[in-house]
Amino acid sequence: MKTVRSLKKTRRKQKGFSLVELLVALAILALISAIVVVNVLPARDKAAVDTAKIEIKNLEATLDQYRLDMMNYPTTQQGLEALVTIPADAPSAGNYRPGGYLRGGVPKDPWGNPYQYRFPGERGGAFDLYSYGADGEPGGEGLNADIGNWVNE
């Protein structure tokens, strides 16, 4: 069994880290953190753009199903809400799918803004379906560029 005296001796023999060693370790951790942040943030931005493209493709398919049932796409005034609740001015309401075409309401883009819808389309398709991008404003470049069904590769 160790005595109090032997415990004091072992404590004196143990050394802690010096201030310089701690500062070097903190500097290394800060450098690693900076590298991770620089590499992760652009990947998150690209993921948001990819998510918007996928959601637009899914909404396109849903709009096509609506057209098959209702014989036409929703008007611009009816908008994407026509996929959730039957429009009051729908010509052939008898074919409207019970429960609507979207569960949980119309999704928002990855930046929390509503998707834009226009029928008839002005960009070469039957309809235009798009997000204004990260800034929520028309136009823009890079992350702020509009993402629509006319540029969805």
Sequence and secondary structure as in RCSB ss.txt:
>XXXX:A:sequence
MKTVRSLKKTRRKQKGFSLVELLVALAILALISAIVVVNVLPARDKAAVDTAKIEIKNLEATLDQYRLDMMNYPT
TQQGLEALVTIPADAPSAGNYRPGGYLRGGVPKDPWGNPYQYRFPGERGGAFDLYSYGADGEPGGEGLNADIGNW
VNE
>XXXX:A:secstr
   HHHHHHHHHH     HHHHHHHHHHHHHHHHHHHHHHHHHHHHHHHHHHHHHHHHHHHHHHHHHHHHSS   
TTTGGGGGTS  TT TTGGGS TT SSTTS  B TTS B EEESS SSSSSSEEEE TTTTSSS SGGGS EETT
S  
